[in-house]
Amino acid sequence: MTKIKSEMAGTILEIKVKVGDPIKPGQEIVVLESMKMEVPIGASHSGIVTEIKKQVGDFVNEGETLIELS
């Protein structure tokens, strides 16, 4: 199982995938707000979204798991 983790601390503004979606490396999957900037988080691996660990509005720390892929 592959995990996509937050690259920095911030608040989740948008989640661009849902469970069951196929994703490709480089695809933008989450947008964080950090220090009043929008920061897109891209997939580093391909796979199918099996679980979304956080919701829009949640604060996340660097290294926290956002999405799991199979």
C-alpha positions as CSV (number, residue, x, y, z in Angstrom):
1,M,0.0,0.0,0.0
2,T,1.3,3.4,-1.0
3,K,0.7,6.5,1.1
4,I,0.7,10.1,0.0
5,K,1.8,12.4,2.7
6,S,1.7,16.1,3.4
7,E,4.9,17.9,2.3
8,M,4.3,20.7,4.8
9,A,2.0,21.8,7.6
10,G,-1.2,23.5,6.4
11,T,-5.0,23.4,6.1
12,I,-6.6,21.3,3.4
13,L,-8.4,23.5,0.9
14,E,-9.4,20.9,-1.7
15,I,-9.3,17.2,-2.2
16,K,-9.4,16.5,-6.0
17,V,-9.9,12.7,-5.9
18,K,-12.3,10.3,-4.3
19,V,-12.1,6.6,-3.3
20,G,-11.9,4.4,-6.3
21,D,-10.3,7.0,-8.6
22,P,-7.2,5.9,-10.5
23,I,-4.3,8.4,-10.3
24,K,-1.0,8.9,-12.1
25,P,2.4,10.2,-10.9
26,G,2.3,14.0,-10.9
27,Q,-1.4,14.3,-10.8
28,E,-2.6,17.0,-8.4
29,I,-4.6,15.4,-5.7
30,V,-4.8,17.8,-2.7
31,V,-4.4,21.6,-2.3
32,L,-3.1,22.9,1.0
33,E,-3.0,26.4,2.3
34,S,0.2,27.3,4.2
35,M,1.2,30.8,5.1
36,K,-1.6,32.2,2.9
37,M,-0.3,30.4,-0.2
38,E,-2.0,27.5,-2.0
39,V,0.3,24.5,-2.3
40,P,-0.7,21.6,-4.6
41,I,0.3,18.1,-3.5
42,G,0.9,15.7,-6.4
43,A,0.9,12.0,-6.5
44,S,4.3,10.4,-6.5
45,H,3.0,6.9,-7.6
46,S,0.2,5.6,-9.7
47,G,-2.6,3.5,-8.1
48,I,-6.2,3.5,-7.0
49,V,-7.4,5.6,-4.1
50,T,-8.4,3.3,-1.3
51,E,-8.8,5.7,1.6
52,I,-8.9,9.4,2.2
53,K,-7.5,10.1,5.7
54,K,-8.3,13.8,6.0
55,Q,-11.1,16.2,5.1
56,V,-11.3,19.7,3.7
57,G,-10.7,22.1,6.5
58,D,-8.4,19.7,8.5
59,F,-5.0,21.0,9.6
60,V,-2.2,18.6,8.8
61,N,1.4,18.5,9.9
62,E,4.3,17.7,7.6
63,G,4.5,13.9,7.0
64,E,0.9,13.1,7.9
65,T,-0.8,10.6,5.6
66,L,-3.4,12.2,3.4
67,I,-4.4,9.4,1.0
68,E,-3.7,5.7,0.7
69,L,-3.4,3.9,-2.7
70,S,-3.4,0.3,-3.7
